């Protein structure tokens, strides 16, 4: 699990960070979900895999600013390009 800090995320704004994990390959599927803490349904979360890391983006979907230390869950599904 990844616990984010509670820095303000303005309305309809996206923030991104790199999650480093040597088990991630560029061909893998990385799923990142809002697991707990914070307002349910207020965030969209995406993950973009690379070699040894994934860029995770979090978007505030609400009409107001949020300052919540949300918890994210990351799942890596091993796959290959055929």
N, C-alpha and C positions, 0 to 999 in steps of 0.2 A: 504494500500500500504506500501511496505517496500522500503526505499531508502538506498542503500548500499553506503559505502564510496568509494572514488576513488583510493584506494590503488592498486598498480600494480598487475594484475593477469597475470602471464606469459603464453606464448603460450601453448595450449593443457594441461592446468592445471585446477584442480578442487579445489574449496574452499567450505567449508560447515559450517553451523551455525545452532543453535537450535532456532526455532520460538516457543515461549511459548504462548499457548492459551488454557484456561481451557475447551473450547467447543470441542476440538479435542479428539476423541476416537481412540484407536488403530485400530478399524475396519473401520474407515472413509476413504474416498478418499480425498486426499489433492492435489489440482491442483495449481501449481505455474507457472506463466508465466512472461516473460520479457515484461513489459507494455510500458515503455517509457525511454527516455534518453539513450545515448550510441548508439553503432552501431547495427542496426537491423540485426538479424540473426547470430550475432557473438557468442551468448551464448546458451548453453543448460541448462535448469533448471529442477530439479526434487525435489519432496518432499516425505518424508518417514514418515508416521504418527506413533505416539506413544500415550501414555496416557497423555493428557494435553499439548502435544507439537508435533512438526514435525521437522525433520532434513531436511534442504533445502540445496541442493548442486547446485553450479553454475560452469559451465565449459566454459573456453575460447576456442572456436573452431577455432580460427584464427591461422595463421602462425606467428603472432607477439604479443607482449605484449600489454595489454590494461589497461588503468587507467581511468575508467569511473564510475561515480556514477549512476548506473542503478537503475531503479525503477521496483520492482516486485509486482505482484498482486497475492494474495492468496485466493483461494476459497475452502471451506470445504463442501463436500457432505456427509451428514449423511448416514451411512449404517451399516448393521450388518452382521455377519457371520452366514450363515444358515447351 
